[in-house]
Amino acid sequence: MNIVVTMRKAIFHLKKSDPIMRAIIERVGPCLIEFGEPTFHSLAEAIIYQQLNGKAAVTIFKRFTDAAGTPVTPEGILKLSLQQMRAVGLSKQKSSYLLDLAAKTQSGLLNFEKLTDMEEAEVIEHLTQVKGVGVWTAHMFLMFTMRRPDVLPTGDYGIQVAMKKHYRKRKLPKPKDMEKIARPWSPYRSVACWYLWRSMDIKTV
């Protein structure tokens, strides 16, 4: 289905099903989700971006692709020495994650072509074989590269904070509370989460 049509349906559904979400959507404005492609390159990028602020991540990723080539491939990573990876600003730990990703993809253990046919739980299980790829990274991959419309990343701190604020919770909600809040949003929980993230950047909310 056309992404514009899907987005219109999603926003109509979210506004109709949840008055709090409707108010957030009206303040934030149009949904401008930026999608990547469900490729090896995108997952390598996601690993590099973990626990880094935007500017630092962009700089390190640019240096890394200068060394490994773009788009990033398993062969491009495996040709680099640990010293070269450290020289572009990658930690020893992240370097080991990228090498594990490259090795598992090259051996066929990780297969990006099969991902499109998998259910959400299967995608998470498949991606988390890689060192350094946890459930949160798998959720981000599902949302922003595989374009799955109904993902709820219960481990995301930003979503927890936004739910606490907008749904007037005394504490950060636990996963089961988040599932309950998000139930009316289905089958468009990914879009709702994008609005929650954006709502925390807008001073009028």
C-alpha positions in Angstrom: 0.0 0.0 0.0 1.1 3.5 -0.8 2.9 5.0 2.2 0.9 8.3 2.0 -2.4 6.4 2.1 -1.2 4.3 5.0 -0.1 7.4 6.9 -3.5 9.1 6.4 -5.3 6.0 7.6 -2.9 5.8 10.6 -3.5 9.4 11.6 -7.3 9.1 11.2 -7.3 6.0 13.3 -5.1 7.4 16.1 -7.1 10.6 16.3 -10.3 8.7 16.5 -9.2 6.0 19.0 -7.3 8.2 21.6 -8.1 11.8 22.5 -4.7 12.3 24.1 -3.0 11.1 20.9 -5.3 13.3 18.9 -4.1 16.4 20.9 -0.4 15.4 20.4 -1.0 14.9 16.6 -2.6 18.3 16.3 0.3 20.0 18.1 3.1 18.2 16.3 1.6 18.4 12.8 2.2 16.1 9.7 4.0 12.8 10.3 7.4 13.0 8.6 9.0 9.6 9.4 12.3 9.1 7.6 12.7 5.5 6.4 15.9 3.7 5.5 16.3 0.4 3.6 16.3 -3.0 5.4 19.9 -3.8 4.5 23.2 -4.8 6.1 24.3 -1.1 5.7 21.3 0.1 7.8 22.0 -2.4 10.6 25.7 -1.5 10.7 24.7 2.2 10.9 22.2 1.4 13.8 25.0 -0.3 15.7 27.3 2.7 15.3 24.6 5.1 16.3 23.9 3.3 19.6 24.5 5.5 22.7 25.9 8.4 20.7 24.4 11.9 20.2 23.5 12.8 16.6 26.6 14.9 15.6 29.1 12.4 17.0 27.4 9.5 15.4 27.2 11.2 12.0 31.0 12.1 12.2 32.0 8.6 13.2 29.8 6.9 10.6 31.2 9.1 7.9 34.8 8.2 8.9 33.8 4.6 9.0 32.2 4.5 5.5 35.3 6.3 4.2 37.3 3.4 5.4 34.9 0.5 4.8 33.2 1.8 1.7 29.5 2.7 1.0 27.2 1.0 1.1 28.7 -0.9 4.0 29.2 -4.6 3.2 30.5 -7.6 5.3 33.6 -7.7 3.1 34.2 -3.9 3.6 34.1 -4.4 7.4 36.2 -7.6 7.4 39.0 -6.0 5.5 39.5 -3.5 8.3 41.9 -4.1 11.2 40.9 -3.3 14.7 43.4 -0.4 14.7 41.6 1.1 11.6 38.3 0.7 13.3 39.5 2.4 16.5 41.1 5.2 14.4 37.7 6.2 13.1 36.3 6.6 16.6 34.8 3.2 17.3 35.1 1.6 20.7 36.7 -1.9 21.0 33.2 -3.2 21.9 31.4 -1.6 18.9 34.2 -2.8 16.6 33.6 -6.4 17.9 29.8 -6.0 17.2 30.4 -4.9 13.6 32.8 -7.7 13.0 30.3 -10.2 14.4 27.6 -8.7 12.2 29.8 -9.0 9.1 30.9 -12.6 9.9 27.4 -13.8 10.6 26.1 -12.2 7.4 28.9 -13.5 5.3 28.3 -17.1 6.6 24.6 -16.9 5.8 23.5 -17.1 9.5 22.0 -13.6 9.1 20.0 -13.2 5.9 18.5 -9.8 5.1 16.5 -11.0 2.1 14.5 -13.4 4.3 13.5 -10.6 6.8 10.6 -9.3 4.8 8.7 -12.6 5.1 9.2 -12.9 8.9 6.8 -11.9 11.7 8.0 -9.3 14.1 9.1 -11.8 16.8 11.0 -13.7 14.2 12.8 -10.6 12.9 13.8 -9.8 16.5 15.1 -13.3 17.1 17.0 -13.2 13.8 18.7 -9.8 14.4 19.5 -10.4 18.0 21.9 -13.2 17.1 24.4 -10.5 16.5 26.4 -9.2 19.4 25.4 -5.7 20.4 22.0 -6.0 18.6 19.4 -6.0 21.4 15.6 -5.9 21.3 15.6 -2.0 21.2 17.9 -2.0 18.0 15.7 -4.7 16.4 12.6 -2.6 17.2 14.2 0.5 15.6 15.1 -1.6 12.5 11.5 -2.9 12.3 10.1 0.6 12.5 12.5 2.7 10.5 13.9 0.4 7.8 11.3 -2.4 7.5 8.5 0.1 7.8 6.4 -2.1 10.1 3.5 0.1 11.2 2.6 -1.6 14.5 5.8 -1.8 16.6 5.8 -0.7 20.3 9.4 -0.4 21.6 8.7 -0.9 25.3 12.4 -0.6 26.2 12.7 2.9 24.7 13.3 5.5 27.4 11.9 8.4 25.2 8.6 6.6 24.8 8.4 5.8 28.5 9.0 9.5 29.4 6.4 10.7 26.9 3.8 8.2 28.1 4.5 9.3 31.7 4.0 12.9 30.8 1.0 12.7 28.5 -0.9 9.9 30.2 -0.2 11.4 33.7 1.6 8.4 35.2 3.4 8.9 38.5 6.3 6.7 37.4 7.8 5.6 34.1 5.3 2.9 32.8 6.3 -0.7 32.8 6.0 -2.7 29.5 2.5 -4.1 30.4 1.3 -0.6 31.2 2.7 0.6 27.9 0.9 -2.2 26.1 -2.3 -1.1 27.7 -1.9 2.6 26.8 -1.0 1.6 23.3 -3.8 -0.9 22.7 -6.1 1.6 21.0 -3.3 2.7 18.6 -3.0 -0.7 17.0 -2.4 -1.4 14.1 -0.4 1.9 13.9 1.7 1.9 17.1 4.9 2.8 15.2 3.3 6.1 14.0 2.0 6.8 17.5 5.5 6.3 18.9 6.9 8.7 16.3 4.5 11.3 17.5 5.4 10.7 21.2 9.1 11.2 20.4 8.4 14.4 18.5 6.0 15.7 21.2 9.0 15.8 23.6 10.8 18.2 21.2 7.9 20.7 21.1 7.8 23.3 23.8 4.0 23.9 23.6 3.2 20.3 24.5 
